[in-house]
Amino acid sequence: MSSLALDACCLLNLVAAGKILNENSTKSGYSIFVPNVVAKESIYILQPDENQAGQLVRKEVDMNDYVDRKLVSYCDVEGSYEAELYLQFAVQIDDGEAACLAIAKSRSWIMATDDRVARRIATEHSVKVLGTPEIVRTWAESNSISDSEIASAIGNIQRFAKYVPRSNGPGADWWYHFVRES
């Protein structure tokens, strides 16, 4: 099983999907890790307001719930090599992406990010990178998810995490197929 180091954007997208990070959809082929620096960021998604129909409000994501249910594990930059990589990357990208990249590079993991600069730097350092569309597609195919459920998960990501892939980004054609179908 491959290990994924998720940055905040990918993490929020998977949480917003509402179906991907749960006990019934664990056949993704990935062990999911979130660096502590990412978990400490102010992480929220939008959710329907119970008091005002049609309105969305911020809802803080409780990472410990996902960890307690063993759907996600925390990880941290460890040792001098990873610390050196982290510092090298942190001058070019945000701390969360830098931690993901340092850990992925050092441990031969996959980095999960939708950040174009982080993806480019990871590729330059021979680190495999996946973005939200690629992770969602793997989840859907690994779990034989119906087209309507895929469209619903993608709709939730777009609505509650405000994520839309670039039209020429990795996995965008697959993603937009389901957007058009819904």
PELINUR-V857505 format. One record per residue. N is the residue number from 1. OMEGA is omega as a letter, one per 20 degrees, with the letter a starting at -180 (* if undefined). BURIAL is + if it has 24 or more other C-alpha atoms within 12 Angstrom, else -. D_CENTER is the distance of its C-alpha to the mean C-alpha in Angstrom with 1 decimal. Layout:
n: [N | N]
omega: [OMEGA | OMEGA]
burial: [BURIAL | BURIAL]
d_center: [D_CENTER | D_CENTER]
//
This chain:
n: [1 | 2 | 3 | 4 | 5 | 6 | 7 | 8 | 9 | 10 | 11 | 12 | 13 | 14 | 15 | 16 | 17 | 18 | 19 | 20 | 21 | 22 | 23 | 24 | 25 | 26 | 27 | 28 | 29 | 30 | 31 | 32 | 33 | 34 | 35 | 36 | 37 | 38 | 39 | 40 | 41 | 42 | 43 | 44 | 45 | 46 | 47 | 48 | 49 | 50 | 51 | 52 | 53 | 54 | 55 | 56 | 57 | 58 | 59 | 60 | 61 | 62 | 63 | 64 | 65 | 66 | 67 | 68 | 69 | 70 | 71 | 72 | 73 | 74 | 75 | 76 | 77 | 78 | 79 | 80 | 81 | 82 | 83 | 84 | 85 | 86 | 87 | 88 | 89 | 90 | 91 | 92 | 93 | 94 | 95 | 96 | 97 | 98 | 99 | 100 | 101 | 102 | 103 | 104 | 105 | 106 | 107 | 108 | 109 | 110 | 111 | 112 | 113 | 114 | 115 | 116 | 117 | 118 | 119 | 120 | 121 | 122 | 123 | 124 | 125 | 126 | 127 | 128 | 129 | 130 | 131 | 132 | 133 | 134 | 135 | 136 | 137 | 138 | 139 | 140 | 141 | 142 | 143 | 144 | 145 | 146 | 147 | 148 | 149 | 150 | 151 | 152 | 153 | 154 | 155 | 156 | 157 | 158 | 159 | 160 | 161 | 162 | 163 | 164 | 165 | 166 | 167 | 168 | 169 | 170 | 171 | 172 | 173 | 174 | 175 | 176 | 177 | 178 | 179 | 180 | 181 | 182]
omega: [a | r | r | r | a | r | a | a | r | r | a | r | r | r | a | a | r | a | a | a | r | a | a | a | a | a | r | a | a | r | a | a | r | r | a | a | r | a | a | r | r | a | r | r | r | r | r | r | a | a | a | a | r | a | r | r | r | r | r | r | r | a | a | r | r | r | r | r | r | r | a | r | r | r | a | r | a | r | a | a | r | r | r | r | r | r | r | a | a | r | a | a | a | a | a | r | r | r | r | a | r | a | a | r | a | a | a | r | r | r | r | r | r | a | a | a | r | r | a | a | r | r | r | a | r | r | r | a | r | r | a | a | a | r | r | r | r | r | a | a | a | a | a | a | a | r | a | r | r | r | r | r | r | r | r | r | a | a | a | r | r | r | r | a | r | a | r | a | r | r | a | r | r | a | a | r | a | r | r | a | a | *]
burial: [- | - | + | + | + | + | + | + | + | + | + | + | + | + | + | + | + | + | + | + | + | - | - | - | + | + | + | + | - | + | + | + | + | + | + | + | + | + | + | - | - | - | + | + | + | + | + | - | - | - | - | - | - | - | - | - | - | - | - | - | + | - | + | - | - | + | - | - | - | - | + | + | + | + | + | + | + | - | - | - | - | + | - | - | + | + | + | - | + | + | - | - | + | + | + | + | + | + | + | + | + | + | + | + | + | + | + | - | + | + | + | + | + | + | + | + | - | + | + | - | + | + | - | - | - | - | + | + | + | + | + | + | + | + | + | + | + | + | + | + | - | - | - | - | - | - | - | - | + | + | + | + | + | + | + | + | + | + | + | + | + | - | + | + | + | - | - | - | - | + | + | + | - | + | + | + | - | + | + | - | - | -]
d_center: [17.2 | 14.7 | 12.5 | 9.0 | 8.5 | 5.1 | 6.0 | 6.6 | 5.6 | 2.0 | 3.5 | 6.2 | 5.7 | 5.6 | 8.3 | 10.1 | 10.5 | 12.8 | 13.3 | 10.5 | 10.3 | 14.1 | 17.0 | 18.1 | 15.2 | 14.7 | 16.0 | 13.0 | 14.6 | 11.9 | 12.3 | 9.1 | 9.9 | 9.2 | 11.9 | 14.5 | 14.5 | 10.9 | 12.1 | 15.2 | 14.0 | 15.1 | 12.2 | 13.2 | 12.8 | 15.9 | 18.0 | 21.6 | 24.3 | 26.7 | 29.6 | 29.3 | 28.6 | 26.4 | 24.9 | 21.4 | 21.0 | 18.4 | 17.3 | 16.1 | 13.3 | 15.1 | 13.0 | 16.2 | 16.4 | 13.4 | 14.9 | 18.4 | 17.5 | 16.2 | 12.9 | 11.1 | 13.2 | 13.8 | 14.8 | 16.7 | 18.3 | 21.5 | 24.8 | 26.3 | 24.7 | 21.1 | 22.5 | 24.2 | 21.2 | 19.2 | 22.2 | 22.5 | 19.0 | 19.1 | 22.0 | 20.0 | 16.5 | 15.2 | 15.3 | 11.7 | 11.1 | 14.6 | 14.0 | 11.1 | 13.4 | 16.5 | 15.3 | 14.0 | 17.3 | 19.5 | 18.4 | 17.8 | 14.2 | 11.5 | 9.3 | 5.8 | 6.3 | 8.0 | 10.8 | 13.9 | 15.8 | 13.4 | 13.1 | 16.9 | 17.5 | 15.5 | 17.5 | 20.6 | 20.1 | 19.7 | 16.1 | 14.3 | 11.1 | 8.8 | 7.0 | 5.8 | 9.5 | 10.0 | 7.7 | 9.3 | 12.5 | 12.6 | 12.1 | 14.8 | 17.1 | 17.0 | 17.8 | 20.2 | 18.7 | 21.2 | 20.9 | 21.3 | 18.5 | 16.1 | 17.5 | 17.1 | 13.4 | 13.0 | 15.6 | 13.9 | 10.8 | 13.4 | 15.6 | 13.8 | 10.9 | 13.2 | 10.9 | 13.0 | 12.7 | 15.7 | 18.4 | 18.9 | 15.3 | 14.1 | 14.0 | 15.3 | 18.6 | 17.2 | 15.0 | 18.1 | 20.4 | 18.9 | 19.1 | 22.7 | 23.5 | 22.6]
//
